[in-house]
Every structure is written in structure tokens, then in C-alpha cells.
Amino acid sequence: MKLIVGLGNPGTKYAANRHNIGFMALDRIADDHGLGPWRARFQGQTAEGRLGEVRVTLLKPQTFMNLSGQSVGEAMRYLKLTPAEVIVMHDELDLAPGKCRIKHGGGHAGHNGLRSIHQHIGADYGRVRLGIGHPGHKDKVAPYVLSDFAKAEQDWLGDLLRGISDGAAALAAGDGGRFQNAVANRTAPARNAGSPASEPAPKPTPAPQPERPASFSDRLRALTDRFK
């Protein structure tokens, strides 16, 4: 069993915010893999099912970001899981938009949702860091994360969410490399992927060979043949 948590703020006001990319990722996984329906539990919204061979509970805390740990801690204890069996998906200012990295343990880097989770279950849990970029100055961070993704960002956002869903079973199974590959196949596909295979180059036509001048013996033989 794994508890996969997406961080965000509840309500339609925040639904398209950069801060809610964790909610968006879980919604995509639930839709694509037939998990659910969503129901109220653990001060959040949960959906259950299987990703590959692993039984999972998806959790979107409804406590607002700064109190996410209350919901995560309650769910973890009820499901009798350890922090190592918890994976948290969250927005990451220090990654370029569309980038995705996984890690285990470590600090919260000032992220209020992670800070709250640290307080309730400690630091020994997995994270999926979803890059949203940085506005350039710390004073701009709050309005930036609480603003909606711009129209120009929808393409990379859609690719990222599809990649996360593609790799969800690998993530649940603990195969971080396969998960990252699934994301990369969506966000940074091979340059020639999908293009028609190039036809083999035609064999060059041999250059015509110049005629070899007839030798003396050839001319003599031809002359002899004429008078036979």
C-alpha cells in the first residue's frame, strides 16, 4: 500500500493555481487509471485502487496548504503506513517549468505544505517535485504561486501531467528511474520520435566505363575472321 498525496488549496478559486499542481497530478492519475470515486476522508478527498500491482490511496488534503500535515498524518496512521510509504507531489519553485524530479527525505526548502508535513510525520517520505519556475524575487513568490497557469503554459503542463500518469505505476512500485523516463517521454521526446523512418539511400548508379581500345591481336583476329 502506498499513500500518494497531491498538495494544493481546496475550492474553485484556487483550482488552476500553480500551487495546485499536486491536485492536478492526482486528478489526472485517477481519471486515467480508473481510481475512485473521490470521497471525503482524513480531512481531505481520497480515491483508492491499484496502480499496476500496488494498492494505493490518493489524497488531496482539504485543510489548505499550510495545514497539509494534519490530513497526511491522519491518513498515514489510519492506513498503518510508515513515512517511507508516503509520496507527496508538490510545486517546486527551484525547477524550471515542466521539469520533474523525485527525492526521498531532506528539508522542506520553505514550502509551507512540506513544512506542515514535516511537523506531523517527519522528513522520511518521498517527494515528486513539479517545476513551476521562479518569479525572480522572493517578494513575488506568494502572488506567483497563487496565480493561475498562463495560457502559454498549458502545453508543457499537459505534457507533464500526462507523463506523471504514464509513470504512476512505476512510481508506486518504487521504480524511480522508470517513472522519470515516462515523464521524459512526454516532456522531452526524442527529436525524431514520430517521424517517418527515412528510406535507405538509393545505391549509386555505376559510372559508365570507357571502352577499352582494341589491341593489335584483337584487330588481327577480326581481320582474319573476315577472310575465312
C-alpha positions, 0 to 999 in steps of 0.5 A, a space after each residue: 500500500 502506498 499513500 500518494 498525496 497531491 498538495 494544493 488549496 481546496 475550492 474553485 478559486 484556487 483550482 488552476 493555481 500553480 500551487 495546485 499542481 499536486 491536485 492536478 497530478 492526482 486528478 489526472 492519475 485517477 481519471 486515467 487509471 480508473 481510481 475512485 470515486 473521490 470521497 471525503 476522508 482524513 480531512 481531505 478527498 481520497 480515491 483508492 485502487 491499484 496502480 499496476 500491482 500496488 494498492 494505493 490511496 490518493 489524497 488531496 488534503 482539504 485543510 489548505 496548504 499550510 495545514 497539509 500535515 494534519 490530513 497526511 498524518 491522519 491518513 498515514 496512521 489510519 492506513 498503518 503506513 510508515 513515512 517511507 510509504 508516503 509520496 507527496 507531489 508538490 510545486 517546486 519553485 527551484 525547477 524550471 517549468 515542466 521539469 520533474 524530479 523525485 527525492 526521498 527525505 531532506 528539508 522542506 526548502 520553505 514550502 509551507 505544505 512540506 513544512 506542515 508535513 514535516 511537523 506531523 510525520 517527519 522528513 522520511 517520505 518521498 517527494 515528486 517535485 513539479 517545476 513551476 519556475 521562479 518569479 525572480 524575487 522572493 517578494 513575488 513568490 506568494 502572488 506567483 504561486 497563487 496565480 493561475 497557469 498562463 495560457 502559454 503554459 498549458 502545453 508543457 503542463 499537459 505534457 507533464 501531467 500526462 507523463 506523471 500518469 504514464 509513470 504512476 505505476 512505476 512510481 508506486 512500485 518504487 521504480 524511480 528511474 522508470 517513472 522519470 523516463 515516462 515523464 521524459 517521454 512526454 516532456 522531452 521526446 526524442 527529436 525524431 520520435 514520430 517521424 517517418 523512418 527515412 528510406 535507405 539511400 538509393 545505391 549509386 548508379 555505376 559510372 559508365 566505363 570507357 571502352 577499352 581500345 582494341 589491341 593489335 591481336 584483337 584487330 588481327 583476329 577480326 581481320 582474319 575472321 573476315 577472310 575465312 
